[in-house]
């Protein structure tokens, strides 16, 4: 066989393993686990208290869509919101107060911490101040949610019920991201697909498993485990804070759960390729622990697994290399088939499935660009702040 045929064979073998041996990552059935909740007519004292902590930096555009959904939570127990205005320049804090005054609902406190101390990333610094303020009220749970996340009215109630029923210390849902523009349709479902390939939800949710991850936009955390794991101080330098959070909770003996959301949506638009590129490149190299060898291995792996199949098909059609064409076509078919459930979850055309190699090529280039930014000293830049050499998952 030709070299291309051998590479296509390696790709097909890799897809056979990914299909059956990677925790069935491609399935989308990991939703909130079975739960039982007291009737809403029962006294509120039967429900645990919750503090909702929302870090927000220059989020005036998002708050009119996201904050009302938190204020309107239909939660029978005691719950209040702590929005941390992280040195915003667009009136985020004032707008939050105005929305709360006008709409009512859950009590809202707006906090304004100083600039981050050395060794802290901005979001975790904001969370630290929000959590400190919330602990004064001794809540049973903390809901950590981003300022661009909208919740259905029963979202908090369902999260707490799932945590209590199943004895979970951390319950996280990956918010359904916006898919409106052509670039969002091409890239966003693949983003969640690749994430689940790295952190198969079924493995994450298995008690005692080594794999740990969370989705930072929506994390319900039991206060007791947060204190035991010293959250967020123990992960203060993390750029990929959600994965670091889950690992730290698991190391502290906590039970974690991660799945796809039905009641939680991201409202932030990424209409252009440049917007999505920045989102991915901001943390891609941190995910590789800023390790050049891991970068080389990742690029090679992406090339063999995602790019070799269409190259093999092309070699078969244009060069008469039948083995390369057949092996590449088989690998491409398995790849596209594993992508179909995610496209269905996002209600997108299944014709996008064969385009996954092109999307993977974009992610490969984004990852390389992330490394280039790191070595040029720009590191993980986000909303006017740059973290030149952050740690992906500190061991403190």
C-alpha positions as CSV (number, residue, x, y, z in Angstrom):
1,X,0.0,0.0,0.0
2,X,1.0,3.6,-0.5
3,X,2.0,5.9,2.3
4,X,-1.3,7.8,2.0
5,X,-3.1,4.4,2.3
6,X,-1.2,3.5,5.5
7,X,-2.0,6.9,7.0
8,X,-5.7,6.5,6.1
9,X,-5.6,3.0,7.7
10,X,-4.2,4.6,10.9
11,X,-7.0,7.2,10.8
12,X,-9.6,4.5,10.4
13,X,-8.2,2.5,13.3
14,X,-8.2,5.7,15.4
15,X,-11.8,6.3,14.6
16,X,-12.6,2.7,15.6
17,X,-11.1,3.4,19.0
18,X,-12.8,6.8,19.3
19,X,-16.2,5.3,18.4
20,X,-16.1,2.5,21.0
21,X,-13.3,3.3,23.4
22,X,-13.5,6.9,24.3
23,X,-16.4,6.8,26.7
24,X,-19.0,7.1,23.9
25,X,-18.1,10.8,23.7
26,X,-20.3,11.3,20.7
27,X,-23.5,10.6,22.4
28,X,-25.6,13.5,23.7
29,X,-27.8,11.8,26.2
30,X,-25.9,13.1,29.3
31,X,-28.6,15.5,30.7
32,X,-29.5,16.3,34.2
33,X,-29.7,13.0,36.1
34,X,-32.9,11.7,37.6
35,X,-34.1,13.9,40.4
36,X,-36.7,14.2,43.0
37,X,-37.7,17.6,44.5
38,X,-40.1,18.6,47.2
39,X,-43.3,20.1,45.9
40,X,-43.1,23.9,45.5
41,X,-45.9,24.1,48.0
42,X,-43.7,22.7,50.7
43,X,-42.1,25.2,53.1
44,X,-39.1,26.9,51.6
45,X,-37.0,25.7,54.5
46,X,-37.0,22.2,52.9
47,X,-34.9,23.7,50.1
48,X,-31.2,24.5,50.5
49,X,-30.2,28.2,50.3
50,X,-28.3,29.3,47.2
51,X,-26.0,32.2,46.4
52,X,-25.7,33.0,42.6
53,X,-22.3,34.5,41.8
54,X,-22.0,36.3,38.5
55,X,-18.6,37.7,37.4
56,X,-19.2,40.5,34.9
57,X,-16.7,42.6,32.9
58,X,-18.1,45.0,30.3
59,X,-21.3,43.0,30.0
60,X,-23.8,45.8,29.5
61,X,-24.8,44.3,26.1
62,X,-25.5,40.9,27.6
63,X,-27.1,41.8,30.9
64,X,-30.6,42.8,29.5
65,X,-30.9,39.3,28.2
66,X,-29.2,37.2,30.8
67,X,-29.8,38.9,34.2
68,X,-33.6,39.0,34.0
69,X,-33.6,35.2,33.7
70,X,-31.7,35.0,37.0
71,X,-33.9,37.5,38.7
72,X,-37.0,35.5,37.6
73,X,-35.8,32.1,39.0
74,X,-38.7,30.1,40.4
75,X,-36.9,28.8,43.4
76,X,-38.8,27.9,46.5
77,X,-35.9,28.3,48.9
78,X,-33.7,31.3,49.8
79,X,-31.6,32.5,46.9
80,X,-29.9,35.8,46.1
81,X,-27.6,37.1,43.4
82,X,-24.1,38.6,43.8
83,X,-23.0,40.3,40.6
84,X,-19.3,41.2,40.6
85,X,-18.6,44.2,38.4
86,X,-15.0,43.5,37.4
87,X,-13.7,47.0,36.6
88,X,-16.2,47.5,33.8
89,X,-16.1,50.6,31.6
90,X,-19.5,50.3,30.1
91,X,-21.8,50.8,33.1
92,X,-22.3,47.1,33.8
93,X,-22.9,47.6,37.5
94,X,-25.3,50.5,37.2
95,X,-27.3,48.6,34.5
96,X,-27.5,45.5,36.8
97,X,-29.0,47.7,39.6
98,X,-31.4,49.3,37.2
99,X,-32.7,45.9,35.9
100,X,-33.1,44.6,39.4
101,X,-35.0,47.7,40.6
102,X,-37.3,47.6,37.6
103,X,-37.9,43.8,37.3
104,X,-37.8,42.7,41.0
105,X,-37.3,39.0,41.7
106,X,-34.3,37.6,43.6
107,X,-32.3,40.1,45.7
108,X,-29.3,41.5,43.9
109,X,-26.1,42.8,45.3
110,X,-23.5,44.5,43.0
111,X,-19.9,44.3,44.1
112,X,-16.9,46.2,42.7
113,X,-13.6,44.6,43.6
114,X,-10.2,46.3,42.9
115,X,-8.0,45.2,40.0
116,X,-6.8,41.6,40.3
117,X,-3.9,40.9,42.7
118,X,-0.7,39.4,41.2
119,X,-1.1,35.7,40.4
120,X,-4.9,35.9,39.8
121,X,-6.8,35.7,36.6
122,X,-9.6,38.3,36.3
123,X,-12.6,35.9,36.4
124,X,-11.4,34.0,39.4
125,X,-10.5,37.2,41.2
126,X,-14.1,38.4,40.7
127,X,-15.4,35.0,41.8
128,X,-13.3,35.2,45.0
129,X,-15.0,38.5,46.0
130,X,-18.4,37.2,45.1
131,X,-18.0,34.0,47.0
132,X,-16.6,35.8,50.1
133,X,-19.6,38.1,50.2
134,X,-22.0,35.2,49.6
135,X,-20.5,33.1,52.5
136,X,-21.6,35.8,54.9
137,X,-25.1,34.5,54.3
138,X,-23.9,30.8,54.8
139,X,-25.6,29.4,51.6
140,X,-25.7,25.7,51.2
141,X,-24.8,26.0,47.5
142,X,-23.1,28.4,45.1
143,X,-24.3,28.8,41.5
144,X,-21.4,30.1,39.5
145,X,-22.7,31.4,36.2
146,X,-21.4,33.8,33.5
147,X,-23.0,37.1,32.6
148,X,-23.8,35.9,29.1
149,X,-25.8,32.8,30.3
150,X,-29.6,32.8,30.3
151,X,-31.5,30.4,32.5
152,X,-35.1,29.0,32.1
153,X,-37.2,29.9,35.2
154,X,-36.9,26.4,36.7
155,X,-33.1,26.1,36.0
156,X,-31.9,26.6,39.6
157,X,-34.6,24.4,41.0
158,X,-33.7,21.6,38.7
159,X,-30.0,21.9,39.4
160,X,-30.4,21.8,43.1
161,X,-32.9,18.9,42.9
162,X,-30.4,16.9,40.8
163,X,-27.5,17.7,43.2
164,X,-29.5,16.6,46.3
165,X,-31.1,13.5,44.8
166,X,-27.8,12.1,43.5
167,X,-25.5,13.3,46.3
168,X,-23.4,15.5,44.0
169,X,-21.0,18.2,45.1
170,X,-20.7,19.8,41.7
171,X,-23.3,19.9,38.9
172,X,-22.3,21.6,35.7
173,X,-24.2,22.0,32.5
174,X,-22.6,23.0,29.2
175,X,-24.9,25.9,28.1
176,X,-26.3,25.6,24.6
177,X,-24.2,28.1,22.6
178,X,-25.7,30.4,20.0
179,X,-25.7,29.1,16.4
180,X,-27.2,31.8,14.2
181,X,-24.5,33.0,11.8
182,X,-22.9,30.7,9.2
183,X,-19.6,30.6,11.1
184,X,-21.4,29.8,14.3
185,X,-23.2,26.9,12.6
186,X,-19.9,25.5,11.3
187,X,-17.7,25.9,14.4
188,X,-19.9,26.0,17.6
189,X,-21.3,22.4,17.5
190,X,-17.7,21.2,16.7
191,X,-16.4,23.1,19.7
192,X,-18.7,21.1,22.1
193,X,-18.0,17.9,20.1
194,X,-14.2,18.3,20.5
195,X,-14.6,19.2,24.2
196,X,-16.6,16.0,24.8
197,X,-14.0,14.1,23.0
198,X,-11.3,15.4,25.3
199,X,-13.5,15.0,28.4
200,X,-16.1,12.3,27.7
201,X,-19.1,13.2,29.9
202,X,-19.8,9.5,30.9
203,X,-16.2,9.2,32.2
204,X,-16.5,12.5,34.1
205,X,-19.7,11.4,35.7
206,X,-18.3,8.0,36.8
207,X,-17.5,8.1,40.6
208,X,-13.8,7.9,41.2
209,X,-12.8,8.4,37.6
210,X,-9.6,10.2,36.8
211,X,-11.3,12.4,34.1
212,X,-12.7,15.6,35.5
213,X,-14.2,18.6,33.8
214,X,-16.9,21.2,34.1
215,X,-18.5,23.9,32.0
216,X,-17.8,27.3,33.5
217,X,-21.0,29.0,32.4
218,X,-23.1,27.0,34.8
219,X,-21.7,25.3,37.9
220,X,-23.7,24.5,41.0
221,X,-21.2,23.9,43.8
222,X,-21.8,22.7,47.3
223,X,-20.4,25.3,49.7
224,X,-18.9,22.8,52.0
225,X,-16.8,21.2,49.2
226,X,-15.8,24.7,48.0
227,X,-14.4,25.5,51.4
228,X,-12.6,22.1,51.7
229,X,-11.1,22.5,48.2
230,X,-10.2,26.2,48.9
231,X,-12.1,27.4,45.8
232,X,-11.2,29.7,44.2
233,X,-7.8,30.4,45.8
234,X,-6.4,26.9,44.9
235,X,-7.0,27.6,41.2
236,X,-6.3,31.3,41.1
237,X,-4.0,31.2,38.1
238,X,-6.1,29.0,35.9
239,X,-7.2,30.2,32.5
240,X,-9.2,27.1,31.9
241,X,-10.9,27.6,35.2
242,X,-13.8,25.2,34.8
243,X,-11.7,22.1,34.2
244,X,-9.3,23.2,37.0
245,X,-12.3,23.6,39.3
246,X,-13.6,20.1,38.6
247,X,-10.2,18.5,39.1
248,X,-9.8,20.3,42.4
249,X,-13.2,19.3,43.7
250,X,-12.6,15.7,42.7
251,X,-9.2,15.7,44.5
252,X,-11.0,17.0,47.6
253,X,-13.3,13.9,47.5
254,X,-16.3,15.6,45.9
255,X,-18.6,13.9,43.4
256,X,-19.0,15.8,40.1
257,X,-21.4,15.6,37.2
258,X,-21.2,17.3,33.7
259,X,-23.8,17.2,30.9
260,X,-25.5,19.1,28.1
261,X,-28.1,21.7,29.1
262,X,-31.7,21.9,28.2
263,X,-32.6,25.0,30.3
264,X,-29.4,27.0,30.0
265,X,-28.3,29.0,26.9
266,X,-25.4,31.3,26.0
267,X,-26.6,34.5,24.5
268,X,-23.2,35.9,23.4
269,X,-23.0,36.2,19.7
270,X,-19.9,35.1,17.7
271,X,-21.0,36.2,14.2
272,X,-17.6,36.4,12.6
273,X,-14.8,33.9,12.2
274,X,-12.5,36.3,14.0
275,X,-14.7,36.3,17.1
276,X,-14.7,32.5,17.3
277,X,-11.0,32.4,16.5
278,X,-10.2,34.6,19.5
279,X,-12.5,32.6,21.8
280,X,-10.6,29.3,20.9
281,X,-7.1,30.7,20.6
282,X,-7.4,32.4,24.0
283,X,-7.0,29.2,25.9
284,X,-6.1,26.4,23.4
285,X,-2.4,26.4,24.3
286,X,-3.1,26.6,28.0
287,X,-5.1,23.4,27.5
288,X,-1.8,21.8,26.3
289,X,0.0,23.1,29.4
290,X,2.1,25.4,27.2
291,X,4.1,22.3,26.3
292,X,5.7,22.4,22.8
293,X,5.8,18.6,22.6
294,X,2.1,18.3,23.4
295,X,1.5,21.0,20.7
296,X,3.4,18.9,18.1
297,X,1.6,15.8,19.1
298,X,-1.8,17.5,18.9
299,X,-1.2,18.9,15.5
300,X,0.0,15.5,14.2
301,X,-3.0,13.8,15.8
302,X,-5.5,16.2,14.3
303,X,-3.9,15.8,10.9
304,X,-4.0,12.0,11.0
305,X,-7.5,11.7,12.6
306,X,-9.3,14.5,10.8
307,X,-7.4,15.5,7.7
308,X,-6.1,12.2,6.4
309,X,-9.5,10.7,5.5
310,X,-10.4,13.4,2.8
311,X,-6.8,13.3,1.6
312,X,-7.1,9.5,1.2
313,X,-10.4,9.9,-0.7
314,X,-8.9,12.4,-3.0
315,X,-5.9,10.1,-3.6
316,X,-8.3,7.3,-4.5
317,X,-10.4,9.4,-6.9
318,X,-7.7,11.4,-8.6
319,X,-4.7,9.0,-8.4
320,X,-6.3,5.6,-8.6
321,X,-5.1,4.6,-5.1
322,X,-8.0,2.4,-4.3
323,X,-6.8,1.3,-0.8
324,X,-6.3,4.9,0.2
325,X,-9.7,5.9,-1.1
326,X,-11.5,3.0,0.6
327,X,-9.8,3.4,4.0
328,X,-10.1,7.2,3.9
329,X,-13.8,7.0,3.0
330,X,-14.4,4.6,5.8
331,X,-12.7,6.8,8.3
332,X,-14.6,9.9,7.0
333,X,-17.9,8.1,7.3
334,X,-17.3,7.1,10.9
335,X,-16.1,10.6,11.7
336,X,-19.3,12.2,10.2
337,X,-21.5,9.6,11.9
338,X,-20.1,10.5,15.3
339,X,-20.8,14.2,14.7
340,X,-24.5,13.7,13.8
341,X,-25.8,13.5,17.4
342,X,-24.2,16.9,18.2
343,X,-25.6,18.5,15.1
344,X,-29.1,17.2,16.1
345,X,-28.7,18.6,19.6
346,X,-27.9,22.0,18.0
347,X,-30.8,21.5,15.5
348,X,-28.4,22.0,12.6
349,X,-28.4,20.5,9.1
350,X,-26.7,17.0,8.9
351,X,-25.0,18.2,5.8
352,X,-22.5,19.9,8.1
353,X,-21.2,16.5,9.2
354,X,-19.0,15.8,6.2
355,X,-17.4,19.3,6.7
356,X,-15.9,18.3,10.0
357,X,-12.4,17.9,8.6
358,X,-12.5,21.5,7.4
359,X,-13.6,22.6,10.8
360,X,-10.9,20.5,12.5
361,X,-8.3,22.3,10.2
362,X,-9.6,25.6,11.5
363,X,-9.2,24.4,15.1
364,X,-5.7,23.1,14.3
365,X,-4.7,26.6,13.0
366,X,-6.4,28.3,16.1
367,X,-4.3,26.1,18.4
368,X,-1.1,26.9,16.6
369,X,-2.0,30.6,16.7
370,X,-2.6,30.3,20.5
371,X,0.9,29.0,20.9
372,X,2.3,31.8,18.7
373,X,0.5,34.4,20.9
374,X,1.9,32.8,24.0
375,X,5.5,32.9,22.9
376,X,5.1,36.5,21.7
377,X,4.0,37.4,25.2
378,X,0.4,38.1,24.5
379,X,-0.8,34.9,26.2
380,X,-4.5,34.6,27.0
381,X,-5.9,38.0,26.2
382,X,-9.5,38.7,27.2
383,X,-11.4,42.0,27.5
384,X,-8.3,44.2,27.8
385,X,-6.3,41.8,30.1
386,X,-3.5,39.6,29.0
387,X,-2.2,36.6,31.0
388,X,1.2,35.9,29.5
389,X,2.1,32.7,31.3
390,X,-1.0,31.3,33.1
391,X,-1.2,27.8,34.5
392,X,-3.8,25.5,33.1
393,X,-4.5,23.5,36.2
394,X,-2.4,24.5,39.3
395,X,-1.6,21.7,41.7
396,X,-1.8,23.9,44.8
